[in-house]
Amino acid sequence: MSEPKFEVQMLHDRVMIKVEQESGERRSSGGIVIPATVRQSNRLCWGEVCGVGHHVRTVKVGDRVLFHPDDQYEVEIQGQQYLVMRERDLHAIASERPEHGTGLYL
C-alpha cells in the first residue's frame, strides 16, 4: 500500500521560495570573470515563489523575488531545496505588473 500524499500549505505571512541556482562563474560589468568559488556575504539571490500563506499581500505564486539567502529556514521536499521566510524579508519582486517599478528589467 502506498503512503498518502499531503499538500504543503503555507501559513500566515510565510512564503516558500525555490532558489534559482547560479550557473557558476559570472562576469562583472567590466568583463572580469568571477569564479563560482567566490562567496559574497551580502549578495542577494533570486527565486520563484512556490507557495504563500493567507496573510501574504504583495507576492503570489510564480513571482520572482529578491531576498537574502542566509538565516532563512530551509526545507527539502521530494529532493528539491526550498526556503521558507516571512513576506517582509523579501526585498523586490520581478513582475510584469509595473505599478511601482524601478524602470529596470530582467
N, C-alpha and C positions, 0 to 999 in steps of 0.2 A: 504494500500500500504506500502511495507517495505521500510526502509531507504536505500539509496545506500551505498555500502561499498567502502572504499578508502584504497588503499595500501600505507603503510608508506614507503617513500624512503628517505634515509639519504642524506644529502648534504655535499659537500666539504670534509673536513677531519674528519667528525664525525663518531663515531662508536656507535651502540646500543648494549648493553650488558644485557643479562638475568643473574641476580645474582644467584649463587648457594647458597642455604640456608644451613647453618651449621646444623648438626644434634643435636645440643645442647651441651652437655658436650664433652670434648675431653681429651686425655691423653698426658702428656709430654713424652719425650723420656725416662725418668726415671720411668715412670709408675704412676705418680701422676695425679689424676683426677682433671681436671679444669672445674668447673661448667659453665653452659651456661650464668649465670648472670655476669661473669667477662668480662668486656669490655676492650680491649686493644686498645689504641688510634692509635698506629702505625701499626696495623695489616693489612696486605694486604689480599684481597679476590680473589677468582677465579670466573670466569663467562664465559658464552658462547656467542660468537659474533652472533647476530641475524640480523645485517644489517650494511652495510658500505657505505660511501659516495664515490663519483667519484675520489677523490684525495687521498684515503687511499691506501698505497703501500704495507704494510707488512702483515696485517691480512686479513682474508677472513671469510665469513660466516661459522660457525661451529667450528672455532678455540676456544680453551680455553685460556683465557688471565688472567694475574695477574694485579691487579690495587688497588688503594686506594679508598675505597667507599665513604669517606667524601668529601664534597664540590663538588659533581657532580650533574648534573641535573637528576631528577627522573621523569618518566612518567608512567602512568598506561594505559595499552591497554588491553581491554577485561578481566579486573580483574587481570592481571599479571603485576608485577612491573619490569621496565627496567631502566637502566641508560644510559644516553647519554653523551659522552665525546669525546675529541679530541684523535686522534691516538697517539699523543706524550705523553699523560697521562698514557699510558699503560706501564707496567714495564717488562712483559715477555709474551711469547707465549708457550703453551704446544702443541707440534706438532709432527707428525710422520716424518716430514722432518728435519732430524738432520744436517742442513747445518752449523750452528754456535751455537751448543748446549753447555750445561754445563756438560753433562755426567750424569746428574740426571734425573730420570724418575718418573712419577706419577703412 
